[in-house]
Amino acid sequence: ASCCEMEELTQDDRQLTPELVTSFSSHLAPDQNGPSIAFTEFLAANQRLSGGLGHVGTQRNLVSVNVSGNRLTSLLGLQLLPHLAMLKASDNRLLSVLDFPAAEGGSRLRVAELCRNQIVGAVSLPPDPITDEDLGVDAHAGLEELRLDGNSVRSLRGIEVVSHLRLLSVGGNELQDTAGLAPLTALRTLDLSSNGLVACDELPWLVNLTSLSLANNQLSTLPAALGAAATRLGSLDLSDCQLPSLSAVVKTLGGAGSPLRSLWLRGNPMETAYEASAHIGHGVHKDLEGPAALADFRLYALYSFPRLHELDGVPASAEDKVAAANHHGADTADLIAIRRSHFPEVVSDATSACAAELPSLIELYKNQYTAAFGSKASSNGNA
């Protein structure tokens, strides 16, 4: 930007005053320090605010502060709010994570949203050089939710002090590993998508995870103990990584014993490297290519994880589950032999037909079986 443009932007900034603090405050509630009433929420999103937040201390009963979409470079001043529990400060120009000390009596901050700022480096900060007070996550160890998406965080080291964290979202940063996460055993939701991860060795320690996103990273392997440890994991996004083998993923995650309900696999080398004959017992199917191979890839994934409700965002229907079992089960060869015995003119090549025309084939089998055996079954039932 030119000098004139920068001067105009600076002149356009608004400094927070006690009057503005009052005008942006709402939700009256009993004063926690006396018999009167006081404001508990501060909503000043998209107000071109810059400078410090010291004047918010005039409303000491604030529980929730929303200053998203401004031009703040620091959150200093929020330590004057002893009851602050929720902070939204996304889309500002913040340079570090929670750069203010705890309020007198300790921090009550439980939720912090700091997405799309200019945070670089680690999530932890050194103590204040003048007062020696803790800053960053060290000062707010009671956090339960922390969102840092869209910054330039390079390391999670130091985050282990936030031992009660239930949700951590750091998508779209510059992480290369997951060092620091192992002690966070209370985590339920973890988003590590769109980083530069080449390893995620700490994940098996997060035994309470229910939702995990590793999408759009450089991962070519998963920790061997992940499946055995993540017994509550219901949703897993592995899309757009570098995972070469579906069989390896099945083995790591425990296959039929996995609790997964939602799984994303698209965009990995395993799709193009998939060979149907390598996954189908008894050698009853030929090698498949193109759309037929992708269709069979989906069937094998559904067969391997029978509890799935959706795969790559597409619901897994009952018909899908039946087709997957028929196509990849231990008795696949016997089933195809039965079909060929009863309908030789229809099932001349069950492999290509099933992969390429699965829905119509299911309907065809149903109609053929009904035609062949339905009247006999009906007469026996009436008898």
N, C-alpha and C positions, 0 to 999 in steps of 0.2 A: 504494500500500500504506500501511496505517496505521503509526504509530510503533511500536506493539507488534509488528506483522508484520515490519517492518524490523529490529527488535532481535532477533526470533527467528531471522531469516535470518542475521544477523551472528553470533549465538551458535552457529548451526549450522555455520558455516564451519570448515574445518580448515586449520591452518597446517602447512606442510611442515617436518618435523624430520629430522635425520640417520637416526633409527630408521625413519621412514616411507619415506625414500628407499631404505633397504636392503630394506624389506619389499616395495616396489613394483619392485625390480630383479630381473632374471632373465637367463638365457642366459650362462652362464660361458664365457669364452674366455681364451686366453693374454693376460696383461697386456702391452700394447704398450710399457710402460716398464720391464719387468723380467721375471724368471723365474716369477713367480706367475701366478695366474689372477684374472680380474676380471669383473664384470657388464658386459654390452654393451647391454642393453635396459631401458628404464624405462617401465612401463605403469601409469599412474595416472589412467585415464579415469573420469569420473563419480564422483569422490571428494570433491566439495564443497570443493576446494582454493581458497584465496585467498592473498593476500600474495605474497611473492617466491619465486623458485626458486633462491636462492643455495645452499641445502644440496645441490642435485644435484651440486655440485662435489666432494662427497665420493666420487663415483663417476666419476672422470675418464675412464674408458674407455668410457663410454656412447656408442653409435653411433646409437641410435634412442630418441626420447622421444615418448611419447603422453600428453598431458595434456588431451585433448578432454573436453568436457562438464563443465568445472569453472567457477569464478568468478574466474578470473584476469583482471586488468586490464593486466598487463605480463609480458613474458618475460625481464626482466632476471635475470641469474644464469646463463643458458645459455651465456654467453661463457666460462664456466669449463670447458666441455666441448670440448677440442681436437679430438675425433674425431667430433663430432656431424654426421651425414649426413642423417638423416631426422627431421622434426619434424611432429607432428600436434597441433594446438591449436585445432581447430574447436569451435564452441559454447561459447565463453567470453565474456568481456566486454572483450576486447582493443580498444584505441582506435587502434592504429596497426600498420603492417606491420613485423614483425621489429625491435622497438625495443631490440635489444641489439647491442653491438659484436661484431666478429669475435674469435674466440679467439686467444690468443697463437700466432703462427706463421701466422695466416690462417684464414679460415672454410673448412670442408669441407662445409658444408650444401648438399645437392643437391635435397632435396624438402621443401617446406613446405606444409602444409594449414592454412589460417586461415579456413575458411568460417564463416558465420553468427556473426560477432562484432559489434562496434560500431565498426568501422573507418570513418572518415569522411575525405573529402578525397583526397589524392594517395597514391600508393604509395611515394613517396620521403620521406625525413625529413632535416631539417638535422642537422649534426654535434652531438655532445654539447656543451652549452654550457660544461661544466667541463673535460673532458678533450680536447675537439676531435676525438674519435674518430668515425669514420663510423658511422651507424646505418642501419637499414632495408636496402633492396636494395643500397645502396652498400657496405655492410659484407659482403654475402653475394653477390657478383657471380658466383659459380660455380653458382648455382641452375640446375637443369635442369627442375624442375617447381614451379609455384606455383599454388595454388588459393585464390581469394578470393571464392568465390560467396556471395551473400546478405549482403553488407555494404552500405556506402554510399559506395563509392569513386567519385569524380567525375572523376578524371584519371589517365591512365597515364604522364604526363610524368615522366621520371626512370627509367623501367623499362629504358631502352635500355642501361644499364650491365650488365644481365644478358644478355650477348650469347650465352650458351650455352643459353638457355632453349629447351626442346623442347615443353613443355606449359604453356599459360597458360589458366586458367579463371576468368573474372570475370563469370559469369552472375548476374543479379539484383542489379546495382549501379545507379549513377546516371550512367553514362558517356553523353556526348553526341557524342563523336568518338573517333577512334583515334590521336590524336597521341601519339607516343612509340614506336609499334610498328614503324615502318619499319626500324630497324637490326636487329631481331630475326629475321634471316634463317634462323636454325637452327630456328625454330618448326615443329613438325609438327602439333600439335593446338591449336586456338584456339577457346574458347567465349566469345562476347560476347552471349549470349542474354539477353533480358529486361532490357535497359537502356533508355536513351532515345536511342539512336543516330539521328542524322539524316544522318550522313555516315560513310564508312569509307574515306577516301582513301588510307590507308597500306597497305591490303591487297595491292595489286599488288607491293609489295616483298617480300612473304613467299613467296618462290618455292618453298619446300620444304613448304608446307602440304599435309597429306593429309586433314585433317578440320577443317571450319569450321562453326560455328553462329552465325547472325545472327538467329535466331528471336525473334519478339516485340519488334521494335524499330520505329522510325518511318521506316525507310528507304523511300524512293520510287524511288531509283535505285541502281545498283551502279557501281563504278568501271569506266570503259570498258576499261581494260587488264587487268582481273581475269582474264578467260579466257585471254588470251595468256600471262600470267605464271604462273598456277597450273596448271602442267602435270602436277603430281602429285596434284591435289586429287581424292580419291575420294569424299568425303562432304561434302555441303553442305546445311545447313538454313536455308531462307528462309521458313519458315512464319510466319504471323501478323505480317507486315510490311505495308507500304503500297505494294507493287509493283503498278503498274497494268496492265502488259502482259507477256504470256507471250512474245510475239515479241521484245521488248526484252531479256528475260532470255536467250533463246536466242542472240541476236546477241552479247550481252556475254560469255557463257560459251563461245562457240565452237561451239555446236550439235554436229554430228556429230563434230567433232574433240575434243570435251571428254572427259577421262578419267573423268568422274563415274560412279560405280557406285550411289550412293545420293543421292537428291534429295528435299527436302521443299518443297512449294509451297503447301500448303493454307492457307486463312485470309487470302489476299491479295485485293485488289480485282480482280486479273486473272481470278479465277474467275468472278465475276458479270459482268465486262465482256467475257468471251470471246464472240466471234462466229465461228462455224465457217467462214462463207464468207470471212472475211478470211485464213484460214490454209490453205485448201484450193485447190490449183491447178486451173486450167481452169474454175472456177465450176460444178463438177458437183454440189455439195451445196447444200441450202437452209439458211437460218438455223435454228439449233436453240435450244431454250429448256429451262430446268429440268434434270431428270436427264439428258436427251439431250445437252445442251450440256456438262455435267460429264463425261459419258462420253467425248465427243469431245475435251474438254480434255485428259483423261488420254492419249488416243491420240496427240494432237498432241505432247504432251510426250515420250512414249516414242519417237515417230518422230524428234523433234528431237535426242534424246540416246540413240542406239541402244545405248550401252554400259551403260545403267542396269540394275541388278539389282533395284532396288526404287524405287518412287515413292510418296511420302507413307506410307512404312512398309508398303506392299503389294507383295509380290514381283511382278516383271514376268515373266510366263510367256512361253513360246515362242509360244503362241497370241496373247497380247497384242502381241508384236512383229510377227507376221504381219499381224494386223488393223491395226496402226498403219501399216505399210508399204502395205497395200492401200488404206487410207482416205486417206492423205496423201502417198503417193508421186507422182512425176512421171507415172506411168502409171495413175493412179487412174481417169481418164476412160475409158481403154481397157479396164480391168478391168471397170468397171461396164457398159460397152457389151457386152462378151462375156457377162456374166451375164444381161443383159436379152435378148440374142439367143437364148441357150440356154434360159433359164428365165423367160420373160415373165410367166407366171402367178405366179411366186414373188417375183421382184425387181421389183415395181411401184414401190417407193420405197426404194431402197437406202440413202438417207441416214438417214431416221428409223429404219428397221429396224436398220441397223448400229449406230447410236448407242444405241438403247434396248434392243435384244435381241442384243447382240454375241455372247455365248457360244452361244446357240441358233442364230444365223445362221451362225456358223462351222461348227457341226455340220451344219446344213442344207446348206450349200454342199458340204461333204465328201461327204455322202450322195448329193446330186444328181449330183455329178461322177462318183462311183463307179458310180452306176446308169447314167449315160449312156455312160461310157467304160471302165468297169472290165472288162466282159466282153471288149471288143475288145482292151484292153491285155493281158488274161490270155491270150486265144487267140494273140495275136502272140508273147507270151512263151513259150508252149508250143511254138509252131512253131519 
